[in-house]
Amino acid sequence: MNKELLESAKQARKQAYAPYSRHHVGAAVLTKSGKIYSSGNVENGCYALTICAERGALYHAIANGEFEFEALAVTNGSAELITPCGVCRQVLWELAGEIDVIMFTSRGKKVVMNLSKLYPKPYKKKSKKRLLKHRKK
């Protein structure tokens, strides 16, 4: 798997802002054009306003005009694997589609799972065709 993608997620974790949970997460997304965009999680005192690292990385890519994705890597820098939360899974499905999600630990353990396995029943699946149309304009 792309070592640069995993390293970008590790580095993004260092920039996370997590004063409440102290759970620093980093994520990086690889676009089909070969570019990598990353983000750390950014917490807010009003928890609902917190942005997870996975969404931050994806939004960063989209803000730069990228709409086609290969994979997303995520880590919290510990010995335990973490998975994207439910909100992130929905956003990933809607904006990135069938991508590989790479979850990895500080000890080198790595699990690669296609998003459809991680999130088998997305919200409003029939709307996917409508969502993809805006990308082609």
C-alpha positions as CSV (number, residue, x, y, z in Angstrom):
1,M,0.0,0.0,0.0
2,N,1.1,3.6,-0.5
3,K,3.7,4.4,2.2
4,E,3.3,8.1,1.4
5,L,-0.4,7.9,2.2
6,L,0.2,6.2,5.6
7,E,3.0,8.7,6.4
8,S,0.7,11.6,5.5
9,A,-2.0,10.3,7.9
10,K,0.7,10.0,10.7
11,Q,1.9,13.5,10.1
12,A,-1.7,14.9,10.0
13,R,-2.3,13.3,13.4
14,K,0.4,15.6,14.9
15,Q,-1.6,18.6,13.8
16,A,-4.9,17.4,15.4
17,Y,-6.6,19.7,17.9
18,A,-8.2,17.4,20.5
19,P,-8.1,19.2,23.9
20,Y,-11.2,17.5,25.2
21,S,-10.8,13.8,24.2
22,R,-7.0,13.9,23.8
23,H,-7.7,11.4,21.0
24,H,-5.5,12.6,18.2
25,V,-6.5,11.1,14.8
26,G,-4.9,11.6,11.4
27,A,-6.3,10.7,8.0
28,A,-5.1,11.0,4.4
29,V,-7.0,10.4,1.2
30,L,-5.4,9.4,-2.1
31,T,-7.0,10.8,-5.2
32,K,-7.1,9.1,-8.6
33,S,-4.8,11.8,-9.9
34,G,-2.2,10.7,-7.3
35,K,-2.4,13.6,-4.9
36,I,-2.7,13.1,-1.2
37,Y,-4.7,15.4,1.1
38,S,-4.6,15.0,4.9
39,S,-6.2,16.3,8.1
40,G,-6.1,15.8,11.8
41,N,-9.4,15.8,13.8
42,V,-10.5,19.3,15.1
43,E,-12.6,19.2,18.2
44,N,-14.9,21.9,19.5
45,G,-16.5,22.5,22.9
46,C,-19.8,21.9,21.2
47,Y,-19.2,18.3,20.2
48,A,-21.5,18.3,17.2
49,L,-19.2,20.9,15.6
50,T,-16.1,18.6,15.8
51,I,-14.7,17.5,12.5
52,C,-13.2,14.0,12.3
53,A,-9.8,13.6,10.5
54,E,-11.4,11.4,7.8
55,R,-13.9,14.1,6.8
56,G,-11.3,16.8,7.1
57,A,-9.0,15.1,4.6
58,L,-11.9,14.4,2.2
59,Y,-13.2,18.0,2.4
60,H,-9.7,19.3,1.9
61,A,-9.4,17.3,-1.4
62,I,-12.8,18.4,-2.6
63,A,-12.0,22.0,-1.8
64,N,-9.1,21.6,-4.2
65,G,-11.2,20.3,-7.0
66,E,-10.6,16.5,-6.5
67,F,-13.7,14.3,-6.9
68,E,-12.3,10.8,-7.6
69,F,-10.6,8.8,-4.9
70,E,-8.6,5.6,-4.5
71,A,-8.1,5.1,-0.7
72,L,-8.2,6.7,2.7
73,A,-5.8,5.9,5.6
74,V,-6.6,6.6,9.2
75,T,-4.7,6.1,12.5
76,N,-4.7,7.3,16.1
77,G,-1.1,6.5,16.7
78,S,-1.8,3.8,19.2
79,A,-1.4,0.0,19.1
80,E,-5.1,-0.4,18.5
81,L,-6.9,0.0,15.2
82,I,-9.6,2.6,14.8
83,T,-12.4,2.7,12.2
84,P,-14.2,5.7,10.8
85,C,-17.3,6.7,12.8
86,G,-20.7,6.3,11.2
87,V,-20.9,9.9,10.1
88,C,-17.6,9.6,8.4
89,R,-18.7,6.4,6.7
90,Q,-21.7,8.1,5.3
91,V,-19.7,11.1,4.0
92,L,-17.1,8.8,2.5
93,W,-19.7,6.7,0.7
94,E,-21.5,9.8,-0.6
95,L,-18.4,11.7,-1.7
96,A,-15.8,9.0,-2.4
97,G,-17.8,5.8,-3.1
98,E,-16.2,2.4,-3.2
99,I,-12.7,3.2,-1.9
100,D,-10.4,1.2,0.3
101,V,-10.1,2.3,3.9
102,I,-6.7,1.5,5.4
103,M,-6.7,1.4,9.2
104,F,-3.2,1.1,10.8
105,T,-1.5,1.1,14.2
106,S,1.8,2.5,15.6
107,R,3.0,-1.1,15.7
108,G,2.6,-1.7,11.9
109,K,-0.7,-3.6,12.0
110,K,-2.7,-2.7,9.0
111,V,-6.2,-3.7,7.9
112,V,-7.5,-2.7,4.5
113,M,-11.3,-2.9,4.0
114,N,-13.5,-1.7,1.1
115,L,-16.0,0.9,2.2
116,S,-18.9,-1.4,1.2
117,K,-17.8,-4.0,3.8
118,L,-17.2,-1.3,6.4
119,Y,-20.5,0.4,5.6
120,P,-22.8,-2.1,3.9
121,K,-26.1,-0.2,4.1
122,P,-25.5,3.5,3.4
123,Y,-28.2,6.1,3.8
124,K,-30.3,6.8,0.6
125,K,-28.2,4.5,-1.7
126,K,-30.5,5.3,-4.7
127,S,-29.3,9.0,-4.6
128,K,-25.8,8.0,-5.5
129,K,-26.4,8.4,-9.3
130,R,-27.7,11.9,-8.7
131,L,-24.7,12.8,-6.6
132,L,-22.2,11.6,-9.2
133,K,-23.9,13.8,-11.9
134,H,-22.6,17.1,-10.5
135,R,-19.0,15.9,-10.8
136,K,-19.2,15.5,-14.6
137,K,-20.3,19.1,-15.2
